[in-house]
Amino acid sequence: MRPEVELLVRAPCIGSADDEAGEIQALLQSGIDWDYLLRGAYDHSVIPLLYRRLSAYPEAVPAEVMASLRDQSLINSRSSLGLTHELLELLALFEANSIPVIPYKGPALAASAYGDVGLRQFSDLDLIVHKSDVLHVKTLLSARGWRPEFELNDAQEAAFLDHYYDYGFHNDQGVLVEIHWELTEGYFNVPIDVERLWERLVPIQIAGRRVMTLSPEDALLIVCVHSSKHLWSRLGWISDVARLVETNKDMNWTQVTEHAAELGARRMLHLGLVLANKLLGARLPEQISKDINSNPTVSALAAEMTRRLFEDRNSSPGIVETAKLHIRMRERPSDRFRYVSRLLLNTTVGDWTSIRMPRSLFFLYYLVRPFRLAGKYGRRFFTDRHLF
């Protein structure tokens, strides 16, 4: 790794800062491209962690760099506190209207895994509700000035609730809240039973208020699935895994691994754990480490994700390359087949808005989608043998 990358990785590392002092000092004296470091910290959502780490070495870091990190950390803290305030307002609104809700990611994950909402970068809010409450939530939010992400007619909205997993709303301040009734898109095909999550909620403190959120076991698995979907392209997500593991010493590993196996997501779980262990020093139970080390596919995927992590951030993988990696992350052949078939056939908002059809002809969108994909991505998507 180039020294700037090593410093970025050191920022969220688990362990004593004293143990790494000599190594960090050596890195800081190796000719750092400070602009590259600052851009990387922003892209990987580790600015507050990098600022905290480098604050111990003020003499080795240019004053303007420390000032930039300090200013960006303060901006992040103000944003995090503002989003936390918005979250508590929404929780009070839903409670007043008897709508059960689970906050996750955002302030909830920052508070439970980091112990400080200012140490984790996040830019929106995520809430889980029962599917039967989604339209009620929409009415409540709309009455308070929140605007839906998509303008849909009744037929499109009915299809949206059947095929999508979250509904986004913006307010006048530009805050985005995503209302989830499922946790993964249909094509990604990790059928987490949201109703079971409600049975394992745990209390946390957010800004002095007691809030119920996901259990550490569920949060860990969901972070690993979500980050696998996005190809582990952000160091901050690996940090989330490391912090969840380190903060919850009494993690029920049997429950986590059995749930992952049930979902066909053991490889995704192990991928997140090995990245957190190898890159950030998260300590894993011996049996978990043995299971991971016995699977060469996980090791190969971890090497691939690590290589990609610090590649050119301006070039993201296309649909074919992404699909190939997603398929390698699945351990069951049936899930691989289901992934490809749903990716090809599950309709989206893009399909619905490309050609307007009455509700009675909505089934025709299943025929439209393959042609849209062919027109957008060409023959390669349908002929690449590596997809299967």
C-alpha positions as a LaTeX table, in Angstrom:
\begin{tabular}{lrrr}
\hline
Residue & $x$ (\AA) & $y$ (\AA) & $z$ (\AA) \\
\hline
Met1 & 0.00 & 0.00 & 0.00 \\
Arg2 & 1.11 & 3.57 & $-0.59$ \\
Pro3 & 1.68 & 5.43 & 2.72 \\
Glu4 & $-1.51$ & 7.51 & 2.38 \\
Val5 & $-3.56$ & 4.32 & 2.12 \\
Glu6 & $-1.81$ & 2.85 & 5.16 \\
Leu7 & $-2.70$ & 5.98 & 7.14 \\
Leu8 & $-6.34$ & 5.72 & 6.04 \\
Val9 & $-6.43$ & 2.11 & 7.18 \\
Arg10 & $-4.82$ & 3.05 & 10.50 \\
Ala11 & $-7.55$ & 5.60 & 11.19 \\
Pro12 & $-10.29$ & 3.10 & 12.11 \\
Cys13 & $-7.93$ & 0.37 & 13.33 \\
Ile14 & $-8.85$ & $-1.51$ & 16.47 \\
Gly15 & $-6.21$ & $-1.57$ & 19.16 \\
Ser16 & $-4.00$ & 0.69 & 21.24 \\
Ala17 & $-2.76$ & 3.90 & 19.65 \\
Asp18 & 0.46 & 3.52 & 21.64 \\
Asp19 & 1.23 & 0.22 & 19.91 \\
Glu20 & 1.06 & 1.90 & 16.50 \\
Ala21 & 2.79 & 5.17 & 17.39 \\
Gly22 & 6.15 & 4.27 & 15.86 \\
Glu23 & 4.63 & 2.96 & 12.64 \\
Ile24 & 2.42 & 6.02 & 12.22 \\
Gln25 & 5.36 & 8.34 & 12.86 \\
Ala26 & 7.34 & 6.52 & 10.15 \\
Leu27 & 4.45 & 6.81 & 7.70 \\
Leu28 & 4.03 & 10.53 & 8.38 \\
Gln29 & 7.69 & 11.07 & 7.57 \\
Ser30 & 7.58 & 9.14 & 4.27 \\
Gly31 & 6.40 & 11.97 & 2.03 \\
Ile32 & 2.62 & 12.09 & 2.23 \\
Asp33 & 0.40 & 13.41 & $-0.56$ \\
Trp34 & $-1.88$ & 15.29 & 1.81 \\
Asp35 & $-4.51$ & 16.12 & $-0.83$ \\
Tyr36 & $-4.78$ & 12.42 & $-1.68$ \\
Leu37 & $-5.11$ & 11.58 & 2.01 \\
Leu38 & $-7.86$ & 14.14 & 2.60 \\
Arg39 & $-9.81$ & 13.03 & $-0.49$ \\
Gly40 & $-9.48$ & 9.40 & 0.57 \\
Ala41 & $-10.71$ & 10.14 & 4.09 \\
Tyr42 & $-13.78$ & 11.85 & 2.65 \\
Asp43 & $-14.49$ & 9.13 & 0.08 \\
His44 & $-14.15$ & 6.36 & 2.66 \\
Ser45 & $-16.13$ & 8.16 & 5.40 \\
Val46 & $-13.33$ & 8.08 & 7.98 \\
Ile47 & $-12.64$ & 11.81 & 8.42 \\
Pro48 & $-13.47$ & 11.98 & 12.16 \\
Leu49 & $-11.48$ & 8.79 & 12.82 \\
Leu50 & $-8.47$ & 10.07 & 10.86 \\
Tyr51 & $-8.61$ & 13.42 & 12.65 \\
Arg52 & $-8.69$ & 11.70 & 16.03 \\
Arg53 & $-5.76$ & 9.45 & 15.06 \\
Leu54 & $-3.55$ & 12.24 & 13.64 \\
Ser55 & $-4.30$ & 14.65 & 16.48 \\
Ala56 & $-1.69$ & 12.74 & 18.48 \\
Tyr57 & 1.01 & 13.81 & 15.97 \\
Pro58 & 0.54 & 17.58 & 15.47 \\
Glu59 & 4.24 & 18.18 & 14.83 \\
Ala60 & 4.29 & 15.67 & 11.94 \\
Val61 & 1.19 & 16.95 & 10.12 \\
Pro62 & 1.10 & 20.33 & 8.30 \\
Ala63 & $-0.99$ & 22.86 & 10.17 \\
Glu64 & $-3.27$ & 23.45 & 7.18 \\
Val65 & $-3.97$ & 19.72 & 6.92 \\
Met66 & $-4.89$ & 19.47 & 10.60 \\
Ala67 & $-7.07$ & 22.58 & 10.22 \\
Ser68 & $-8.87$ & 21.01 & 7.25 \\
Leu69 & $-9.42$ & 17.75 & 9.11 \\
Arg70 & $-10.64$ & 19.63 & 12.18 \\
Asp71 & $-13.06$ & 21.73 & 10.12 \\
Gln72 & $-14.41$ & 18.69 & 8.26 \\
Ser73 & $-14.80$ & 16.79 & 11.54 \\
Leu74 & $-16.76$ & 19.70 & 13.02 \\
Ile75 & $-18.95$ & 19.83 & 9.91 \\
Asn76 & $-19.56$ & 16.09 & 10.25 \\
Ser77 & $-20.40$ & 16.48 & 13.96 \\
Arg78 & $-22.90$ & 19.25 & 13.24 \\
Ser79 & $-24.45$ & 17.19 & 10.45 \\
Ser80 & $-24.63$ & 14.10 & 12.66 \\
Leu81 & $-26.25$ & 16.03 & 15.50 \\
Gly82 & $-28.72$ & 17.61 & 13.08 \\
Leu83 & $-29.66$ & 14.22 & 11.64 \\
Thr84 & $-29.93$ & 12.79 & 15.15 \\
His85 & $-32.33$ & 15.59 & 16.10 \\
Glu86 & $-34.35$ & 14.88 & 12.94 \\
Leu87 & $-34.42$ & 11.17 & 13.82 \\
Leu88 & $-35.76$ & 11.82 & 17.30 \\
Glu89 & $-38.45$ & 14.10 & 15.86 \\
Leu90 & $-39.53$ & 11.35 & 13.45 \\
Leu91 & $-39.55$ & 8.72 & 16.18 \\
Ala92 & $-41.79$ & 10.97 & 18.29 \\
Leu93 & $-44.10$ & 11.52 & 15.30 \\
Phe94 & $-44.47$ & 7.81 & 14.59 \\
Glu95 & $-44.92$ & 6.98 & 18.27 \\
Ala96 & $-47.70$ & 9.56 & 18.53 \\
Asn97 & $-49.42$ & 7.84 & 15.61 \\
Ser98 & $-48.89$ & 4.29 & 16.95 \\
Ile99 & $-46.51$ & 3.27 & 14.17 \\
Pro100 & $-43.76$ & 0.88 & 15.33 \\
Val101 & $-40.36$ & 1.83 & 13.89 \\
Ile102 & $-36.75$ & 0.62 & 14.07 \\
Pro103 & $-33.95$ & 3.12 & 13.44 \\
Tyr104 & $-30.86$ & 1.44 & 12.01 \\
Lys105 & $-27.60$ & 2.55 & 10.38 \\
Gly106 & $-27.12$ & 6.33 & 10.79 \\
Pro107 & $-27.24$ & 7.59 & 14.41 \\
Ala108 & $-28.36$ & 4.20 & 15.76 \\
Leu109 & $-25.30$ & 2.37 & 14.44 \\
Ala110 & $-23.01$ & 5.27 & 15.40 \\
Ala111 & $-24.29$ & 5.21 & 18.97 \\
Ser112 & $-24.27$ & 1.43 & 19.40 \\
Ala113 & $-20.97$ & 0.60 & 17.66 \\
Tyr114 & $-18.91$ & 3.78 & 18.20 \\
Gly115 & $-20.48$ & 5.25 & 21.33 \\
Asp116 & $-20.49$ & 8.68 & 19.68 \\
Val117 & $-22.65$ & 9.87 & 16.76 \\
Gly118 & $-19.85$ & 12.22 & 15.71 \\
Leu119 & $-17.35$ & 9.42 & 15.02 \\
Arg120 & $-19.28$ & 7.85 & 12.16 \\
Gln121 & $-20.03$ & 9.64 & 8.88 \\
Phe122 & $-23.58$ & 9.29 & 7.59 \\
Ser123 & $-25.72$ & 11.52 & 5.41 \\
Asp124 & $-29.27$ & 10.18 & 5.72 \\
Leu125 & $-31.65$ & 8.33 & 8.01 \\
Asp126 & $-32.92$ & 4.76 & 7.69 \\
Leu127 & $-36.05$ & 3.49 & 9.42 \\
Ile128 & $-37.76$ & 0.10 & 9.29 \\
Val129 & $-41.54$ & $-0.10$ & 9.49 \\
His130 & $-44.10$ & $-2.79$ & 8.79 \\
Lys131 & $-45.10$ & $-2.87$ & 5.13 \\
Ser132 & $-48.73$ & $-2.27$ & 6.13 \\
Asp133 & $-47.69$ & 1.09 & 7.63 \\
Val134 & $-45.74$ & 2.48 & 4.65 \\
Leu135 & $-48.59$ & 4.48 & 3.10 \\
His136 & $-49.61$ & 5.82 & 6.52 \\
Val137 & $-46.00$ & 6.94 & 7.00 \\
Lys138 & $-46.09$ & 8.60 & 3.57 \\
Thr139 & $-49.21$ & 10.54 & 4.56 \\
Leu140 & $-47.65$ & 11.70 & 7.83 \\
Leu141 & $-44.41$ & 12.78 & 6.19 \\
Ser142 & $-46.16$ & 14.53 & 3.30 \\
Ala143 & $-48.28$ & 16.50 & 5.74 \\
Arg144 & $-45.05$ & 17.85 & 7.25 \\
Gly145 & $-43.44$ & 18.88 & 4.01 \\
Trp146 & $-41.45$ & 15.75 & 3.17 \\
Arg147 & $-41.48$ & 14.98 & $-0.56$ \\
Pro148 & $-41.32$ & 11.43 & $-1.96$ \\
Glu149 & $-38.29$ & 10.51 & $-4.04$ \\
Phe150 & $-40.53$ & 9.27 & $-6.88$ \\
Glu151 & $-43.79$ & 10.70 & $-8.16$ \\
Leu152 & $-45.83$ & 7.55 & $-8.80$ \\
Asn153 & $-49.42$ & 6.93 & $-9.80$ \\
Asp154 & $-51.49$ & 4.37 & $-7.91$ \\
Ala155 & $-50.52$ & 1.45 & $-10.16$ \\
Gln156 & $-46.82$ & 2.34 & $-10.01$ \\
Glu157 & $-46.93$ & 2.77 & $-6.25$ \\
Ala158 & $-48.58$ & $-0.64$ & $-5.80$ \\
Ala159 & $-45.84$ & $-2.22$ & $-7.94$ \\
Phe160 & $-43.23$ & $-0.20$ & $-6.06$ \\
Leu161 & $-44.33$ & $-1.65$ & $-2.72$ \\
Asp162 & $-44.24$ & $-5.17$ & $-4.17$ \\
His163 & $-40.84$ & $-4.93$ & $-5.87$ \\
Tyr164 & $-38.83$ & $-2.37$ & $-3.92$ \\
Tyr165 & $-37.66$ & $-2.30$ & $-0.35$ \\
Asp166 & $-37.52$ & 1.37 & 0.65 \\
Tyr167 & $-39.28$ & 4.66 & $-0.02$ \\
Gly168 & $-37.17$ & 7.83 & 0.11 \\
Phe169 & $-38.40$ & 11.25 & 1.27 \\
His170 & $-36.63$ & 14.64 & 1.30 \\
Asn171 & $-37.43$ & 17.70 & 3.37 \\
Asp172 & $-36.68$ & 21.37 & 2.63 \\
Gln173 & $-33.29$ & 21.09 & 4.37 \\
Gly174 & $-32.22$ & 18.35 & 1.96 \\
Val175 & $-32.38$ & 15.57 & 4.55 \\
Leu176 & $-33.17$ & 12.13 & 3.11 \\
Val177 & $-35.06$ & 9.56 & 5.16 \\
Glu178 & $-35.47$ & 6.07 & 3.73 \\
Ile179 & $-38.45$ & 4.10 & 4.95 \\
His180 & $-37.71$ & 0.37 & 4.67 \\
Trp181 & $-40.09$ & $-2.54$ & 4.76 \\
Glu182 & $-37.48$ & $-4.94$ & 3.34 \\
Leu183 & $-33.70$ & $-4.71$ & 3.56 \\
Thr184 & $-32.43$ & $-5.88$ & 0.18 \\
Glu185 & $-33.62$ & $-5.43$ & $-3.37$ \\
Gly186 & $-35.47$ & $-8.30$ & $-4.98$ \\
Tyr187 & $-32.68$ & $-9.06$ & $-7.43$ \\
Phe188 & $-30.01$ & $-9.18$ & $-4.69$ \\
Asn189 & $-32.09$ & $-11.90$ & $-3.09$ \\
Val190 & $-31.08$ & $-12.10$ & 0.57 \\
Pro191 & $-34.51$ & $-12.71$ & 2.09 \\
Ile192 & $-33.98$ & $-11.27$ & 5.57 \\
Asp193 & $-37.21$ & $-11.78$ & 7.48 \\
Val194 & $-37.85$ & $-8.25$ & 8.72 \\
Glu195 & $-40.66$ & $-9.41$ & 11.00 \\
Arg196 & $-38.17$ & $-11.52$ & 12.99 \\
Leu197 & $-35.99$ & $-8.48$ & 13.64 \\
Trp198 & $-38.70$ & $-6.98$ & 15.84 \\
Glu199 & $-38.38$ & $-9.92$ & 18.25 \\
Arg200 & $-34.69$ & $-9.22$ & 19.01 \\
Leu201 & $-34.54$ & $-5.44$ & 19.44 \\
Val202 & $-32.21$ & $-3.98$ & 22.08 \\
Pro203 & $-32.22$ & $-0.57$ & 23.81 \\
Ile204 & $-29.55$ & 2.06 & 23.19 \\
Gln205 & $-29.12$ & 5.67 & 24.23 \\
Ile206 & $-29.23$ & 8.33 & 21.49 \\
Ala207 & $-28.81$ & 11.91 & 22.72 \\
Gly208 & $-30.07$ & 10.86 & 26.13 \\
Arg209 & $-33.15$ & 9.10 & 24.81 \\
Arg210 & $-33.79$ & 5.37 & 25.09 \\
Val211 & $-34.35$ & 3.95 & 21.61 \\
Met212 & $-34.90$ & 0.39 & 20.45 \\
Thr213 & $-32.73$ & $-0.76$ & 17.55 \\
Leu214 & $-31.39$ & $-3.93$ & 15.92 \\
Ser215 & $-29.57$ & $-6.48$ & 18.02 \\
Pro216 & $-25.78$ & $-6.55$ & 17.44 \\
Glu217 & $-26.15$ & $-9.95$ & 15.77 \\
Asp218 & $-28.73$ & $-8.66$ & 13.28 \\
Ala219 & $-26.87$ & $-5.37$ & 12.75 \\
Leu220 & $-23.64$ & $-7.22$ & 11.94 \\
Leu221 & $-25.24$ & $-9.48$ & 9.36 \\
Ile222 & $-27.18$ & $-6.63$ & 7.76 \\
Val223 & $-24.05$ & $-4.46$ & 7.49 \\
Cys224 & $-22.22$ & $-7.35$ & 5.81 \\
Val225 & $-25.05$ & $-7.97$ & 3.34 \\
His226 & $-25.46$ & $-4.27$ & 2.52 \\
Ser227 & $-21.71$ & $-3.75$ & 2.07 \\
Ser228 & $-21.42$ & $-6.87$ & $-0.09$ \\
Lys229 & $-24.12$ & $-5.49$ & $-2.35$ \\
His230 & $-21.97$ & $-2.35$ & $-2.74$ \\
Leu231 & $-18.77$ & $-4.41$ & $-3.16$ \\
Trp232 & $-17.20$ & $-3.17$ & 0.10 \\
Ser233 & $-16.18$ & 0.02 & $-1.65$ \\
Arg234 & $-15.94$ & 2.13 & 1.51 \\
Leu235 & $-13.52$ & 1.69 & 4.39 \\
Gly236 & $-16.14$ & 3.11 & 6.74 \\
Trp237 & $-18.33$ & 0.00 & 6.22 \\
Ile238 & $-15.45$ & $-2.27$ & 7.19 \\
Ser239 & $-14.98$ & $-0.06$ & 10.24 \\
Asp240 & $-18.65$ & $-0.64$ & 11.15 \\
Val241 & $-18.04$ & $-4.39$ & 11.15 \\
Ala242 & $-14.88$ & $-4.06$ & 13.24 \\
Arg243 & $-16.62$ & $-1.80$ & 15.78 \\
Leu244 & $-19.64$ & $-4.07$ & 16.11 \\
Val245 & $-17.36$ & $-7.04$ & 16.77 \\
Glu246 & $-15.17$ & $-5.18$ & 19.27 \\
Thr247 & $-18.01$ & $-3.43$ & 21.10 \\
Asn248 & $-20.08$ & $-6.57$ & 21.60 \\
Lys249 & $-17.83$ & $-9.06$ & 23.35 \\
Asp250 & $-20.86$ & $-11.22$ & 24.17 \\
Met251 & $-21.93$ & $-11.51$ & 20.52 \\
Asn252 & $-24.01$ & $-14.65$ & 19.97 \\
Trp253 & $-21.89$ & $-16.08$ & 17.16 \\
Thr254 & $-24.01$ & $-19.22$ & 16.87 \\
Gln255 & $-27.07$ & $-17.09$ & 16.14 \\
Val256 & $-25.19$ & $-14.95$ & 13.61 \\
Thr257 & $-23.71$ & $-17.86$ & 11.67 \\
Glu258 & $-26.92$ & $-19.92$ & 11.71 \\
His259 & $-28.95$ & $-16.95$ & 10.49 \\
Ala260 & $-26.39$ & $-16.28$ & 7.74 \\
Ala261 & $-26.45$ & $-19.93$ & 6.66 \\
Glu262 & $-30.25$ & $-19.90$ & 6.57 \\
Leu263 & $-30.14$ & $-16.89$ & 4.24 \\
Gly264 & $-27.33$ & $-18.21$ & 2.07 \\
Ala265 & $-25.19$ & $-15.29$ & 3.27 \\
Arg266 & $-22.37$ & $-17.01$ & 5.18 \\
Arg267 & $-19.89$ & $-15.97$ & 2.51 \\
Met268 & $-20.95$ & $-12.33$ & 2.82 \\
Leu269 & $-20.68$ & $-12.48$ & 6.61 \\
His270 & $-17.25$ & $-14.12$ & 6.45 \\
Leu271 & $-16.10$ & $-11.62$ & 3.84 \\
Gly272 & $-16.95$ & $-8.70$ & 6.11 \\
Leu273 & $-15.31$ & $-10.37$ & 9.10 \\
Val274 & $-12.08$ & $-11.22$ & 7.29 \\
Leu275 & $-11.78$ & $-7.66$ & 5.96 \\
Ala276 & $-12.34$ & $-6.26$ & 9.45 \\
Asn277 & $-9.76$ & $-8.68$ & 10.84 \\
Lys278 & $-7.04$ & $-8.37$ & 8.20 \\
Leu279 & $-7.32$ & $-4.63$ & 7.58 \\
Leu280 & $-8.45$ & $-3.23$ & 10.92 \\
Gly281 & $-7.35$ & $-5.82$ & 13.47 \\
Ala282 & $-10.82$ & $-6.86$ & 14.69 \\
Arg283 & $-10.43$ & $-9.95$ & 16.88 \\
Leu284 & $-12.56$ & $-12.93$ & 15.89 \\
Pro285 & $-13.45$ & $-16.10$ & 17.81 \\
Glu286 & $-11.13$ & $-18.99$ & 16.99 \\
Gln287 & $-13.84$ & $-21.11$ & 15.39 \\
Ile288 & $-14.99$ & $-18.24$ & 13.16 \\
Ser289 & $-11.39$ & $-17.69$ & 12.01 \\
Lys290 & $-11.03$ & $-21.41$ & 11.23 \\
Asp291 & $-14.25$ & $-21.40$ & 9.21 \\
Ile292 & $-13.11$ & $-18.37$ & 7.23 \\
Asn293 & $-9.59$ & $-19.67$ & 6.59 \\
Ser294 & $-10.95$ & $-22.99$ & 5.33 \\
Asn295 & $-12.84$ & $-21.26$ & 2.50 \\
Pro296 & $-10.52$ & $-20.22$ & $-0.36$ \\
Thr297 & $-13.34$ & $-18.35$ & $-2.12$ \\
Val298 & $-13.70$ & $-15.97$ & 0.84 \\
Ser299 & $-9.94$ & $-15.37$ & 0.88 \\
Ala300 & $-9.97$ & $-14.67$ & $-2.88$ \\
Leu301 & $-12.92$ & $-12.30$ & $-2.57$ \\
Ala302 & $-11.27$ & $-10.49$ & 0.36 \\
Ala303 & $-8.12$ & $-9.98$ & $-1.73$ \\
Glu304 & $-10.25$ & $-8.69$ & $-4.62$ \\
Met305 & $-12.22$ & $-6.29$ & $-2.41$ \\
Thr306 & $-9.01$ & $-5.02$ & $-0.79$ \\
Arg307 & $-7.47$ & $-4.38$ & $-4.20$ \\
Arg308 & $-10.56$ & $-2.51$ & $-5.36$ \\
Leu309 & $-10.91$ & $-0.51$ & $-2.16$ \\
Phe310 & $-8.33$ & 2.08 & $-3.10$ \\
Glu311 & $-8.55$ & 2.01 & $-6.88$ \\
Asp312 & $-9.62$ & 5.06 & $-8.89$ \\
Arg313 & $-12.79$ & 6.26 & $-7.14$ \\
Asn314 & $-14.07$ & 7.87 & $-10.33$ \\
Ser315 & $-14.54$ & 4.56 & $-12.14$ \\
Ser316 & $-17.11$ & 2.19 & $-10.68$ \\
Pro317 & $-17.67$ & $-1.36$ & $-12.00$ \\
Gly318 & $-20.40$ & $-1.80$ & $-14.57$ \\
Ile319 & $-23.44$ & $-4.03$ & $-14.27$ \\
Val320 & $-21.67$ & $-7.11$ & $-15.70$ \\
Glu321 & $-18.65$ & $-6.88$ & $-13.43$ \\
Thr322 & $-20.83$ & $-6.14$ & $-10.41$ \\
Ala323 & $-23.08$ & $-9.12$ & $-11.19$ \\
Lys324 & $-20.08$ & $-11.45$ & $-11.50$ \\
Leu325 & $-18.82$ & $-10.39$ & $-8.06$ \\
His326 & $-22.29$ & $-10.66$ & $-6.52$ \\
Ile327 & $-22.58$ & $-14.21$ & $-7.84$ \\
Arg328 & $-19.20$ & $-15.18$ & $-6.38$ \\
Met329 & $-20.47$ & $-13.97$ & $-3.00$ \\
Arg330 & $-23.30$ & $-16.51$ & $-3.04$ \\
Glu331 & $-22.60$ & $-20.04$ & $-1.79$ \\
Arg332 & $-25.78$ & $-21.71$ & $-3.08$ \\
Pro333 & $-26.26$ & $-22.40$ & $-6.81$ \\
Ser334 & $-29.99$ & $-21.76$ & $-6.47$ \\
Asp335 & $-29.28$ & $-18.24$ & $-5.15$ \\
Arg336 & $-26.94$ & $-17.53$ & $-8.07$ \\
Phe337 & $-29.58$ & $-18.55$ & $-10.58$ \\
Arg338 & $-32.27$ & $-16.58$ & $-8.75$ \\
Tyr339 & $-30.03$ & $-13.51$ & $-8.67$ \\
Val340 & $-29.52$ & $-13.52$ & $-12.46$ \\
Ser341 & $-33.17$ & $-14.22$ & $-13.27$ \\
Arg342 & $-34.40$ & $-11.48$ & $-10.95$ \\
Leu343 & $-31.81$ & $-9.01$ & $-12.20$ \\
Leu344 & $-33.07$ & $-9.63$ & $-15.72$ \\
Leu345 & $-36.80$ & $-9.74$ & $-15.00$ \\
Asn346 & $-37.64$ & $-7.73$ & $-11.87$ \\
Thr347 & $-39.17$ & $-4.46$ & $-13.01$ \\
Thr348 & $-37.96$ & $-1.08$ & $-11.73$ \\
Val349 & $-39.02$ & 2.54 & $-11.64$ \\
Gly350 & $-36.86$ & 3.03 & $-14.75$ \\
Asp351 & $-38.95$ & 0.47 & $-16.61$ \\
Trp352 & $-42.22$ & 2.02 & $-15.49$ \\
Thr353 & $-41.24$ & 5.54 & $-16.49$ \\
Ser354 & $-39.65$ & 4.57 & $-19.83$ \\
Ile355 & $-43.05$ & 3.56 & $-21.21$ \\
Arg356 & $-46.32$ & 4.57 & $-19.57$ \\
Met357 & $-48.90$ & 1.79 & $-19.40$ \\
Pro358 & $-52.29$ & 1.51 & $-17.72$ \\
Arg359 & $-52.57$ & $-0.69$ & $-14.66$ \\
Ser360 & $-54.28$ & $-3.45$ & $-16.65$ \\
Leu361 & $-51.15$ & $-3.85$ & $-18.81$ \\
Phe362 & $-48.60$ & $-3.60$ & $-16.03$ \\
Phe363 & $-47.52$ & $-7.21$ & $-16.57$ \\
Leu364 & $-45.95$ & $-6.13$ & $-19.87$ \\
Tyr365 & $-43.13$ & $-4.40$ & $-17.99$ \\
Tyr366 & $-41.66$ & $-7.87$ & $-17.38$ \\
Leu367 & $-41.16$ & $-8.05$ & $-21.16$ \\
Val368 & $-39.83$ & $-4.50$ & $-21.39$ \\
Arg369 & $-37.01$ & $-4.96$ & $-18.87$ \\
Pro370 & $-34.77$ & $-7.42$ & $-20.81$ \\
Phe371 & $-34.93$ & $-5.16$ & $-23.86$ \\
Arg372 & $-34.06$ & $-2.11$ & $-21.77$ \\
Leu373 & $-31.04$ & $-3.94$ & $-20.35$ \\
Ala374 & $-29.99$ & $-5.08$ & $-23.81$ \\
Gly375 & $-30.24$ & $-1.56$ & $-25.15$ \\
Lys376 & $-28.38$ & $-0.05$ & $-22.19$ \\
Tyr377 & $-25.61$ & $-2.61$ & $-21.69$ \\
Gly378 & $-25.40$ & $-4.49$ & $-24.97$ \\
Arg379 & $-25.07$ & $-8.16$ & $-25.77$ \\
Arg380 & $-22.28$ & $-8.72$ & $-23.27$ \\
Phe381 & $-24.67$ & $-8.87$ & $-20.31$ \\
Phe382 & $-26.61$ & $-11.75$ & $-21.83$ \\
Thr383 & $-23.66$ & $-13.67$ & $-23.32$ \\
Asp384 & $-21.05$ & $-13.41$ & $-20.55$ \\
Arg385 & $-20.61$ & $-17.03$ & $-19.45$ \\
His386 & $-18.99$ & $-15.90$ & $-16.17$ \\
Leu387 & $-22.36$ & $-14.70$ & $-14.93$ \\
Phe388 & $-23.33$ & $-18.33$ & $-14.43$ \\
\hline
\end{tabular}
